[in-house]
Amino acid sequence: MSKPKLKDYVFSNTVTITEETVVKAESYEKAQDIFLSGGGDTDEVDSNGGDWECIENPDEYEEENSG
């Protein structure tokens, strides 16, 4: 018995992550330099996901073009 043909379904998922970074420095300018170079102690404080959609669906494509 043959296996059913597998198709690719492409999904796009938009995820927003909010992070806060604590930087210890002598001045704002030095803190900014440290932050921009990847320094500091970063914690994720919020995330929002689930805004997704199927951006490529062969079944819908076949239905639209078969008629």
Gaussian input, Z-matrix of N, CA and C with variables (Angstrom, degrees):
# hf/3-21g

backbone

0 1
 N
 C     1     B1
 C     2     B2     1     A1
 N     3     B3     2     A2     1     D1
 C     4     B4     3     A3     2     D2
 C     5     B5     4     A4     3     D3
 N     6     B6     5     A5     4     D4
 C     7     B7     6     A6     5     D5
 C     8     B8     7     A7     6     D6
 N     9     B9     8     A8     7     D7
 C    10    B10     9     A9     8     D8
 C    11    B11    10    A10     9     D9
 N    12    B12    11    A11    10    D10
 C    13    B13    12    A12    11    D11
 C    14    B14    13    A13    12    D12
 N    15    B15    14    A14    13    D13
 C    16    B16    15    A15    14    D14
 C    17    B17    16    A16    15    D15
 N    18    B18    17    A17    16    D16
 C    19    B19    18    A18    17    D17
 C    20    B20    19    A19    18    D18
 N    21    B21    20    A20    19    D19
 C    22    B22    21    A21    20    D20
 C    23    B23    22    A22    21    D21
 N    24    B24    23    A23    22    D22
 C    25    B25    24    A24    23    D23
 C    26    B26    25    A25    24    D24
 N    27    B27    26    A26    25    D25
 C    28    B28    27    A27    26    D26
 C    29    B29    28    A28    27    D27
 N    30    B30    29    A29    28    D28
 C    31    B31    30    A30    29    D29
 C    32    B32    31    A31    30    D30
 N    33    B33    32    A32    31    D31
 C    34    B34    33    A33    32    D32
 C    35    B35    34    A34    33    D33
 N    36    B36    35    A35    34    D34
 C    37    B37    36    A36    35    D35
 C    38    B38    37    A37    36    D36
 N    39    B39    38    A38    37    D37
 C    40    B40    39    A39    38    D38
 C    41    B41    40    A40    39    D39
 N    42    B42    41    A41    40    D40
 C    43    B43    42    A42    41    D41
 C    44    B44    43    A43    42    D42
 N    45    B45    44    A44    43    D43
 C    46    B46    45    A45    44    D44
 C    47    B47    46    A46    45    D45
 N    48    B48    47    A47    46    D46
 C    49    B49    48    A48    47    D47
 C    50    B50    49    A49    48    D48
 N    51    B51    50    A50    49    D49
 C    52    B52    51    A51    50    D50
 C    53    B53    52    A52    51    D51
 N    54    B54    53    A53    52    D52
 C    55    B55    54    A54    53    D53
 C    56    B56    55    A55    54    D54
 N    57    B57    56    A56    55    D55
 C    58    B58    57    A57    56    D56
 C    59    B59    58    A58    57    D57
 N    60    B60    59    A59    58    D58
 C    61    B61    60    A60    59    D59
 C    62    B62    61    A61    60    D60
 N    63    B63    62    A62    61    D61
 C    64    B64    63    A63    62    D62
 C    65    B65    64    A64    63    D63
 N    66    B66    65    A65    64    D64
 C    67    B67    66    A66    65    D65
 C    68    B68    67    A67    66    D66
 N    69    B69    68    A68    67    D67
 C    70    B70    69    A69    68    D68
 C    71    B71    70    A70    69    D69
 N    72    B72    71    A71    70    D70
 C    73    B73    72    A72    71    D71
 C    74    B74    73    A73    72    D72
 N    75    B75    74    A74    73    D73
 C    76    B76    75    A75    74    D74
 C    77    B77    76    A76    75    D75
 N    78    B78    77    A77    76    D76
 C    79    B79    78    A78    77    D77
 C    80    B80    79    A79    78    D78
 N    81    B81    80    A80    79    D79
 C    82    B82    81    A81    80    D80
 C    83    B83    82    A82    81    D81
 N    84    B84    83    A83    82    D82
 C    85    B85    84    A84    83    D83
 C    86    B86    85    A85    84    D84
 N    87    B87    86    A86    85    D85
 C    88    B88    87    A87    86    D86
 C    89    B89    88    A88    87    D87
 N    90    B90    89    A89    88    D88
 C    91    B91    90    A90    89    D89
 C    92    B92    91    A91    90    D90
 N    93    B93    92    A92    91    D91
 C    94    B94    93    A93    92    D92
 C    95    B95    94    A94    93    D93
 N    96    B96    95    A95    94    D94
 C    97    B97    96    A96    95    D95
 C    98    B98    97    A97    96    D96
 N    99    B99    98    A98    97    D97
 C   100   B100    99    A99    98    D98
 C   101   B101   100   A100    99    D99
 N   102   B102   101   A101   100   D100
 C   103   B103   102   A102   101   D101
 C   104   B104   103   A103   102   D102
 N   105   B105   104   A104   103   D103
 C   106   B106   105   A105   104   D104
 C   107   B107   106   A106   105   D105
 N   108   B108   107   A107   106   D106
 C   109   B109   108   A108   107   D107
 C   110   B110   109   A109   108   D108
 N   111   B111   110   A110   109   D109
 C   112   B112   111   A111   110   D110
 C   113   B113   112   A112   111   D111
 N   114   B114   113   A113   112   D112
 C   115   B115   114   A114   113   D113
 C   116   B116   115   A115   114   D114
 N   117   B117   116   A116   115   D115
 C   118   B118   117   A117   116   D116
 C   119   B119   118   A118   117   D117
 N   120   B120   119   A119   118   D118
 C   121   B121   120   A120   119   D119
 C   122   B122   121   A121   120   D120
 N   123   B123   122   A122   121   D121
 C   124   B124   123   A123   122   D122
 C   125   B125   124   A124   123   D123
 N   126   B126   125   A125   124   D124
 C   127   B127   126   A126   125   D125
 C   128   B128   127   A127   126   D126
 N   129   B129   128   A128   127   D127
 C   130   B130   129   A129   128   D128
 C   131   B131   130   A130   129   D129
 N   132   B132   131   A131   130   D130
 C   133   B133   132   A132   131   D131
 C   134   B134   133   A133   132   D132
 N   135   B135   134   A134   133   D133
 C   136   B136   135   A135   134   D134
 C   137   B137   136   A136   135   D135
 N   138   B138   137   A137   136   D136
 C   139   B139   138   A138   137   D137
 C   140   B140   139   A139   138   D138
 N   141   B141   140   A140   139   D139
 C   142   B142   141   A141   140   D140
 C   143   B143   142   A142   141   D141
 N   144   B144   143   A143   142   D142
 C   145   B145   144   A144   143   D143
 C   146   B146   145   A145   144   D144
 N   147   B147   146   A146   145   D145
 C   148   B148   147   A147   146   D146
 C   149   B149   148   A148   147   D147
 N   150   B150   149   A149   148   D148
 C   151   B151   150   A150   149   D149
 C   152   B152   151   A151   150   D150
 N   153   B153   152   A152   151   D151
 C   154   B154   153   A153   152   D152
 C   155   B155   154   A154   153   D153
 N   156   B156   155   A155   154   D154
 C   157   B157   156   A156   155   D155
 C   158   B158   157   A157   156   D156
 N   159   B159   158   A158   157   D157
 C   160   B160   159   A159   158   D158
 C   161   B161   160   A160   159   D159
 N   162   B162   161   A161   160   D160
 C   163   B163   162   A162   161   D161
 C   164   B164   163   A163   162   D162
 N   165   B165   164   A164   163   D163
 C   166   B166   165   A165   164   D164
 C   167   B167   166   A166   165   D165
 N   168   B168   167   A167   166   D166
 C   169   B169   168   A168   167   D167
 C   170   B170   169   A169   168   D168
 N   171   B171   170   A170   169   D169
 C   172   B172   171   A171   170   D170
 C   173   B173   172   A172   171   D171
 N   174   B174   173   A173   172   D172
 C   175   B175   174   A174   173   D173
 C   176   B176   175   A175   174   D174
 N   177   B177   176   A176   175   D175
 C   178   B178   177   A177   176   D176
 C   179   B179   178   A178   177   D177
 N   180   B180   179   A179   178   D178
 C   181   B181   180   A180   179   D179
 C   182   B182   181   A181   180   D180
 N   183   B183   182   A182   181   D181
 C   184   B184   183   A183   182   D182
 C   185   B185   184   A184   183   D183
 N   186   B186   185   A185   184   D184
 C   187   B187   186   A186   185   D185
 C   188   B188   187   A187   186   D186
 N   189   B189   188   A188   187   D187
 C   190   B190   189   A189   188   D188
 C   191   B191   190   A190   189   D189
 N   192   B192   191   A191   190   D190
 C   193   B193   192   A192   191   D191
 C   194   B194   193   A193   192   D192
 N   195   B195   194   A194   193   D193
 C   196   B196   195   A195   194   D194
 C   197   B197   196   A196   195   D195
 N   198   B198   197   A197   196   D196
 C   199   B199   198   A198   197   D197
 C   200   B200   199   A199   198   D198

   B1=1.4545
   B2=1.5365
   B3=1.3277
   B4=1.4656
   B5=1.5274
   B6=1.3063
   B7=1.4598
   B8=1.5254
   B9=1.3367
   B10=1.4634
   B11=1.5299
   B12=1.3309
   B13=1.4568
   B14=1.5359
   B15=1.3316
   B16=1.4603
   B17=1.5205
   B18=1.3084
   B19=1.4601
   B20=1.5087
   B21=1.3243
   B22=1.4628
   B23=1.5163
   B24=1.3126
   B25=1.4560
   B26=1.5271
   B27=1.3182
   B28=1.4585
   B29=1.5186
   B30=1.3211
   B31=1.4513
   B32=1.5244
   B33=1.3164
   B34=1.4618
   B35=1.5197
   B36=1.3367
   B37=1.4516
   B38=1.5229
   B39=1.3247
   B40=1.4587
   B41=1.5193
   B42=1.3280
   B43=1.4567
   B44=1.5327
   B45=1.3270
   B46=1.4496
   B47=1.5208
   B48=1.3246
   B49=1.4645
   B50=1.5212
   B51=1.3238
   B52=1.4618
   B53=1.5200
   B54=1.3304
   B55=1.4504
   B56=1.5292
   B57=1.3359
   B58=1.4583
   B59=1.5234
   B60=1.3292
   B61=1.4576
   B62=1.5217
   B63=1.3286
   B64=1.4604
   B65=1.5206
   B66=1.3474
   B67=1.4592
   B68=1.5294
   B69=1.3309
   B70=1.4714
   B71=1.5211
   B72=1.3429
   B73=1.4631
   B74=1.5179
   B75=1.3264
   B76=1.4627
   B77=1.5244
   B78=1.3309
   B79=1.4647
   B80=1.5245
   B81=1.3282
   B82=1.4632
   B83=1.5214
   B84=1.3321
   B85=1.4599
   B86=1.5219
   B87=1.3403
   B88=1.4654
   B89=1.5312
   B90=1.3318
   B91=1.4708
   B92=1.5225
   B93=1.3251
   B94=1.4588
   B95=1.5295
   B96=1.3363
   B97=1.4676
   B98=1.5268
   B99=1.3369
   B100=1.4691
   B101=1.5290
   B102=1.3335
   B103=1.4597
   B104=1.5268
   B105=1.3248
   B106=1.4686
   B107=1.5243
   B108=1.3326
   B109=1.4652
   B110=1.5277
   B111=1.3394
   B112=1.4623
   B113=1.5097
   B114=1.3243
   B115=1.4530
   B116=1.5181
   B117=1.3208
   B118=1.4522
   B119=1.5141
   B120=1.3269
   B121=1.4592
   B122=1.5260
   B123=1.3269
   B124=1.4591
   B125=1.5261
   B126=1.3407
   B127=1.4620
   B128=1.5207
   B129=1.3211
   B130=1.4673
   B131=1.5262
   B132=1.3353
   B133=1.4501
   B134=1.5247
   B135=1.3288
   B136=1.4644
   B137=1.5155
   B138=1.3183
   B139=1.4589
   B140=1.5168
   B141=1.2961
   B142=1.4528
   B143=1.5184
   B144=1.3068
   B145=1.4551
   B146=1.5092
   B147=1.2905
   B148=1.4469
   B149=1.5054
   B150=1.3362
   B151=1.4580
   B152=1.5235
   B153=1.3371
   B154=1.4525
   B155=1.5109
   B156=1.3188
   B157=1.4583
   B158=1.5164
   B159=1.2944
   B160=1.4544
   B161=1.5270
   B162=1.3326
   B163=1.4608
   B164=1.5235
   B165=1.3171
   B166=1.4643
   B167=1.5138
   B168=1.3221
   B169=1.4530
   B170=1.5209
   B171=1.3177
   B172=1.4650
   B173=1.5209
   B174=1.3457
   B175=1.4579
   B176=1.5184
   B177=1.3400
   B178=1.4674
   B179=1.5215
   B180=1.3270
   B181=1.4500
   B182=1.5310
   B183=1.3452
   B184=1.4647
   B185=1.5304
   B186=1.3304
   B187=1.4672
   B188=1.5315
   B189=1.3459
   B190=1.4623
   B191=1.5240
   B192=1.3368
   B193=1.4568
   B194=1.5289
   B195=1.3195
   B196=1.4625
   B197=1.5149
   B198=1.3117
   B199=1.4550
   B200=1.4193
   A1=108.40
   A2=117.15
   A3=120.41
   A4=111.13
   A5=114.10
   A6=120.28
   A7=109.21
   A8=117.44
   A9=119.21
   A10=109.78
   A11=116.02
   A12=121.36
   A13=109.55
   A14=116.23
   A15=120.98
   A16=109.69
   A17=116.02
   A18=122.19
   A19=109.07
   A20=115.65
   A21=121.04
   A22=109.66
   A23=116.22
   A24=123.42
   A25=105.92
   A26=118.05
   A27=121.71
   A28=108.97
   A29=116.28
   A30=122.91
   A31=109.55
   A32=115.41
   A33=122.70
   A34=107.34
   A35=116.82
   A36=121.29
   A37=108.69
   A38=117.02
   A39=121.75
   A40=108.97
   A41=115.87
   A42=121.82
   A43=107.59
   A44=116.17
   A45=121.52
   A46=108.55
   A47=116.10
   A48=121.35
   A49=108.17
   A50=116.23
   A51=121.46
   A52=108.47
   A53=115.39
   A54=121.12
   A55=109.57
   A56=115.16
   A57=121.31
   A58=107.39
   A59=115.38
   A60=120.83
   A61=109.53
   A62=115.67
   A63=121.90
   A64=107.54
   A65=115.70
   A66=121.67
   A67=108.03
   A68=116.48
   A69=121.18
   A70=107.17
   A71=115.69
   A72=120.14
   A73=109.72
   A74=115.54
   A75=121.92
   A76=112.86
   A77=117.38
   A78=120.72
   A79=109.39
   A80=115.34
   A81=120.87
   A82=110.64
   A83=116.61
   A84=120.36
   A85=111.67
   A86=116.67
   A87=120.49
   A88=110.36
   A89=116.92
   A90=120.27
   A91=110.43
   A92=116.74
   A93=121.08
   A94=110.39
   A95=117.62
   A96=121.36
   A97=111.14
   A98=116.06
   A99=120.64
   A100=109.83
   A101=116.51
   A102=120.81
   A103=111.13
   A104=117.12
   A105=121.03
   A106=112.72
   A107=117.27
   A108=119.82
   A109=111.71
   A110=116.71
   A111=120.84
   A112=114.58
   A113=117.56
   A114=120.14
   A115=112.47
   A116=115.29
   A117=121.39
   A118=112.07
   A119=115.05
   A120=122.44
   A121=107.98
   A122=116.43
   A123=121.43
   A124=111.34
   A125=115.63
   A126=123.00
   A127=109.20
   A128=115.17
   A129=119.99
   A130=107.77
   A131=117.38
   A132=120.60
   A133=113.35
   A134=116.80
   A135=119.46
   A136=108.56
   A137=116.25
   A138=120.69
   A139=108.46
   A140=114.31
   A141=120.52
   A142=107.63
   A143=116.43
   A144=121.40
   A145=109.89
   A146=115.64
   A147=120.45
   A148=114.73
   A149=118.09
   A150=120.09
   A151=106.75
   A152=115.18
   A153=119.90
   A154=111.13
   A155=115.48
   A156=121.84
   A157=108.37
   A158=115.01
   A159=120.47
   A160=106.51
   A161=117.00
   A162=119.91
   A163=112.61
   A164=116.83
   A165=119.54
   A166=108.06
   A167=116.07
   A168=121.26
   A169=108.57
   A170=117.59
   A171=119.87
   A172=114.05
   A173=118.44
   A174=119.73
   A175=111.06
   A176=117.41
   A177=120.20
   A178=109.95
   A179=118.43
   A180=122.66
   A181=110.35
   A182=116.21
   A183=120.37
   A184=110.94
   A185=117.68
   A186=121.10
   A187=110.42
   A188=117.42
   A189=121.36
   A190=111.11
   A191=117.72
   A192=121.07
   A193=113.61
   A194=118.50
   A195=119.55
   A196=112.03
   A197=118.36
   A198=119.62
   A199=113.07
   D1=131.48
   D2=-176.76
   D3=-84.76
   D4=151.00
   D5=178.61
   D6=-77.48
   D7=148.17
   D8=175.87
   D9=-65.27
   D10=146.76
   D11=179.50
   D12=-68.55
   D13=128.50
   D14=179.11
   D15=-87.25
   D16=141.35
   D17=179.31
   D18=-117.88
   D19=158.18
   D20=174.96
   D21=-92.06
   D22=129.33
   D23=172.38
   D24=-117.15
   D25=122.98
   D26=-176.01
   D27=-105.38
   D28=124.37
   D29=179.63
   D30=-113.73
   D31=141.69
   D32=173.40
   D33=-109.46
   D34=132.64
   D35=-178.44
   D36=-129.59
   D37=121.07
   D38=178.27
   D39=-95.68
   D40=122.52
   D41=-179.24
   D42=-125.41
   D43=130.15
   D44=176.76
   D45=-111.19
   D46=125.85
   D47=179.09
   D48=-120.59
   D49=128.35
   D50=176.43
   D51=-105.75
   D52=125.73
   D53=178.61
   D54=-119.69
   D55=150.00
   D56=172.28
   D57=-120.58
   D58=135.30
   D59=-178.96
   D60=-120.75
   D61=127.39
   D62=176.36
   D63=-98.95
   D64=124.60
   D65=179.89
   D66=-122.03
   D67=128.04
   D68=175.05
   D69=-96.04
   D70=123.20
   D71=-178.98
   D72=-156.10
   D73=167.51
   D74=-179.08
   D75=-79.08
   D76=-22.69
   D77=-178.79
   D78=-152.60
   D79=166.04
   D80=178.74
   D81=-60.73
   D82=-42.96
   D83=-178.61
   D84=-61.00
   D85=-43.14
   D86=178.29
   D87=-67.81
   D88=-39.62
   D89=177.72
   D90=-62.10
   D91=-41.37
   D92=179.06
   D93=-63.02
   D94=-43.43
   D95=177.95
   D96=-61.01
   D97=-42.76
   D98=179.42
   D99=-64.01
   D100=-46.14
   D101=-179.46
   D102=-61.19
   D103=-47.14
   D104=-177.28
   D105=-67.90
   D106=-19.69
   D107=177.17
   D108=-94.58
   D109=8.94
   D110=174.83
   D111=93.04
   D112=10.07
   D113=-179.27
   D114=-87.22
   D115=176.97
   D116=179.49
   D117=98.75
   D118=176.23
   D119=-179.25
   D120=-109.24
   D121=109.34
   D122=-173.19
   D123=-104.72
   D124=134.51
   D125=175.18
   D126=-126.61
   D127=141.77
   D128=173.66
   D129=-80.09
   D130=123.70
   D131=-177.32
   D132=-107.29
   D133=-17.33
   D134=-179.86
   D135=-161.73
   D136=148.41
   D137=172.64
   D138=-146.52
   D139=146.12
   D140=-179.05
   D141=-138.29
   D142=116.01
   D143=179.64
   D144=-129.25
   D145=-179.08
   D146=174.87
   D147=103.00
   D148=-0.72
   D149=175.32
   D150=-87.66
   D151=80.81
   D152=-174.16
   D153=-119.90
   D154=161.58
   D155=175.03
   D156=-154.19
   D157=154.69
   D158=174.06
   D159=-86.87
   D160=114.57
   D161=-174.96
   D162=-95.17
   D163=-11.76
   D164=176.03
   D165=-147.37
   D166=112.43
   D167=-176.49
   D168=-128.88
   D169=103.66
   D170=-177.83
   D171=-57.90
   D172=-31.15
   D173=-179.89
   D174=-64.27
   D175=-45.07
   D176=178.11
   D177=-65.11
   D178=-39.89
   D179=-179.36
   D180=-61.75
   D181=-44.64
   D182=-179.93
   D183=-64.96
   D184=-40.24
   D185=179.78
   D186=-63.60
   D187=-41.82
   D188=-177.93
   D189=-66.78
   D190=-34.97
   D191=-174.31
   D192=-96.84
   D193=-0.01
   D194=-177.34
   D195=-95.10
   D196=-3.46
   D197=-174.20
   D198=-104.45

